Amino acid sequence: MITRRQIRAKVMQAIYACTSSEQSPEFVFDLLLKDILEEVESLEKKKRLSGDGKLLLSLYYDTMKSAGHYDDYIKTKAENWELDRIAKIDRILMQMAICEMLNFEEIPVKVTINEYLELAKTYSTRKSSKFINGILDSLYNDFQEKKMIVKRGRGLIDHSAPKKHTPKPPVEKTQN
């Protein structure tokens, strides 16, 4: 069974292939993602599930279609960085994460950010996950302020542990 992280990784690879070649998004999709989509849809039918096929299709095509728009968001947060200086994989991962935050109502934002940080650790440079985390966290705050993020169902679930305030024990003074 293919996981959502594997779907995200395959979509990232397909977007990289498409943006690095002269091929159309449709050609690259047929070459790299069509068989995976068929496998995912077959599993969804057997298990009476849905969502993973939509994730693969929409994430690929929506990210490709709106990449320039997502780059504009990235530029606002990547101070002192020209877009062409950002590693191509990092840009693609951030574009995909933005797409997922804004367009997939059922996926919690914290899950989205964590997934792309893990992909950065696997597919990009040693420092990429910290850089990507800073950009995505800042964008998430902006999107929240502007009410651009709409979540429903499972997307409303906050997967972070509640912060507990644990008081420090008093320091005892010793007398000599």
C-alpha positions as CSV (number, residue, x, y, z in Angstrom):
1,M,0.0,0.0,0.0
2,I,1.3,3.4,-0.9
3,T,1.3,6.0,1.8
4,R,0.5,9.7,1.5
5,R,4.1,10.6,2.1
6,Q,5.1,8.3,-0.8
7,I,2.5,10.1,-2.9
8,R,3.9,13.4,-2.0
9,A,7.4,12.2,-2.8
10,K,6.3,10.9,-6.2
11,V,4.5,14.2,-7.0
12,M,7.6,16.1,-6.0
13,Q,9.8,14.0,-8.3
14,A,7.3,14.5,-11.2
15,I,7.2,18.2,-10.7
16,Y,11.0,18.3,-10.6
17,A,11.1,16.2,-13.8
18,C,8.6,18.5,-15.5
19,T,10.2,21.7,-14.5
20,S,13.7,20.4,-15.5
21,S,12.6,19.3,-18.9
22,E,10.9,20.5,-22.0
23,Q,8.0,18.1,-21.4
24,S,4.4,19.0,-20.8
25,P,2.8,18.3,-17.4
26,E,0.5,15.8,-19.0
27,F,3.4,13.8,-20.6
28,V,5.3,13.7,-17.3
29,F,2.1,12.7,-15.4
30,D,1.6,9.8,-17.9
31,L,5.2,8.8,-17.6
32,L,5.7,9.0,-13.8
33,L,2.3,9.2,-12.0
34,K,-0.3,7.4,-14.1
35,D,0.5,3.9,-12.8
36,I,0.7,5.1,-9.2
37,L,-2.7,6.8,-9.6
38,E,-4.2,3.6,-10.9
39,E,-2.7,1.6,-8.0
40,V,-4.0,4.2,-5.5
41,E,-7.5,4.2,-7.0
42,S,-7.6,0.4,-7.0
43,L,-6.7,0.3,-3.3
44,E,-9.3,3.0,-2.6
45,K,-12.0,0.8,-4.3
46,K,-11.0,-2.3,-2.4
47,K,-10.9,-0.6,1.0
48,R,-13.8,1.8,0.3
49,L,-11.6,4.8,1.0
50,S,-11.1,8.1,-0.9
51,G,-8.8,11.0,-0.9
52,D,-5.4,9.7,-1.9
53,G,-6.2,9.7,-5.7
54,K,-7.4,13.3,-5.3
55,L,-4.3,14.2,-3.4
56,L,-2.0,12.9,-6.1
57,L,-3.9,14.5,-9.0
58,S,-4.7,17.8,-7.4
59,L,-1.4,18.2,-5.7
60,Y,0.5,17.7,-9.0
61,Y,-1.7,19.8,-11.3
62,D,-2.6,22.5,-8.8
63,T,1.0,23.0,-7.8
64,M,2.2,23.1,-11.4
65,K,-0.6,25.6,-12.3
66,S,0.0,27.9,-9.4
67,A,3.7,27.6,-8.9
68,G,4.4,31.2,-9.8
69,H,1.7,32.4,-7.4
70,Y,3.2,30.2,-4.6
71,D,6.6,31.6,-5.5
72,D,5.2,35.1,-4.8
73,Y,4.3,34.0,-1.3
74,I,7.7,32.4,-0.8
75,K,9.5,35.6,-1.9
76,T,7.7,37.6,0.8
77,K,9.3,35.4,3.5
78,A,12.7,34.5,1.9
79,E,14.3,37.8,2.9
80,N,17.7,38.4,1.2
81,W,17.2,35.3,-1.0
82,E,16.6,35.4,-4.7
83,L,14.3,32.6,-5.8
84,D,16.9,31.1,-8.1
85,R,19.3,30.8,-5.2
86,I,16.8,28.5,-3.3
87,A,17.4,24.8,-4.0
88,K,14.9,23.7,-6.7
89,I,13.7,20.8,-4.5
90,D,13.1,23.2,-1.6
91,R,11.0,25.5,-3.8
92,I,9.0,22.6,-5.1
93,L,8.4,21.3,-1.5
94,M,7.3,24.7,-0.3
95,Q,5.0,25.2,-3.4
96,M,3.4,21.8,-2.7
97,A,3.0,22.6,1.0
98,I,1.4,25.9,0.2
99,C,-0.9,24.2,-2.2
100,E,-1.8,21.6,0.4
101,M,-2.4,24.2,3.2
102,L,-4.7,26.2,1.0
103,N,-6.6,23.6,-1.0
104,F,-6.9,20.4,1.1
105,E,-9.5,21.1,3.7
106,E,-9.2,17.6,5.3
107,I,-5.5,17.7,6.0
108,P,-4.4,19.5,9.1
109,V,-1.8,22.2,8.5
110,K,0.6,20.8,11.1
111,V,0.5,17.5,9.3
112,T,1.2,19.2,6.0
113,I,4.2,21.1,7.4
114,N,5.6,18.0,9.1
115,E,5.3,15.9,6.0
116,Y,7.2,18.4,3.9
117,L,9.9,18.8,6.5
118,E,10.4,15.0,6.5
119,L,10.6,15.0,2.7
120,A,13.2,17.8,2.9
121,K,15.3,15.8,5.3
122,T,15.2,12.9,2.8
123,Y,15.5,14.7,-0.5
124,S,17.3,18.0,0.1
125,T,20.2,19.5,1.9
126,R,21.1,19.2,5.6
127,K,19.8,22.7,6.4
128,S,16.7,22.7,4.1
129,S,14.2,21.5,6.7
130,K,15.0,24.4,9.0
131,F,14.8,26.9,6.1
132,I,11.5,25.4,4.8
133,N,10.0,25.3,8.3
134,G,10.7,29.0,8.9
135,I,9.1,30.0,5.6
136,L,6.0,27.7,6.0
137,D,5.4,28.7,9.6
138,S,5.5,32.4,8.7
139,L,3.2,31.8,5.7
140,Y,0.8,29.8,7.8
141,N,0.5,32.7,10.3
142,D,-0.2,35.1,7.4
143,F,-2.7,32.8,5.8
144,Q,-4.4,32.4,9.2
145,E,-4.6,36.2,9.7
146,K,-6.1,36.6,6.2
147,K,-8.5,33.7,6.8
148,M,-7.2,32.0,3.7
149,I,-7.0,28.6,5.3
150,V,-10.3,26.7,5.6
151,K,-10.3,23.3,7.3
152,R,-13.1,20.8,7.9
153,G,-13.4,17.2,9.1
154,R,-10.1,15.7,10.0
155,G,-8.4,18.9,8.8
156,L,-9.6,20.6,12.0
157,I,-7.7,18.2,14.2
158,D,-4.7,19.8,15.9
159,H,-2.1,17.1,16.2
160,S,0.2,19.0,18.4
161,A,0.4,18.1,22.1
162,P,-1.0,20.7,24.3
163,K,1.7,22.8,26.0
164,K,1.8,22.2,29.6
165,H,3.1,24.7,32.1
166,T,5.2,22.9,34.5
167,P,6.4,25.2,37.3
168,K,10.0,24.9,38.3
169,P,10.6,23.8,41.9
170,P,11.8,26.5,44.2
171,V,15.5,26.8,44.6
172,E,16.5,26.2,48.2
173,K,19.0,28.5,49.5
174,T,21.7,27.0,51.6
175,Q,23.4,28.8,54.4
176,N,27.0,28.3,55.2
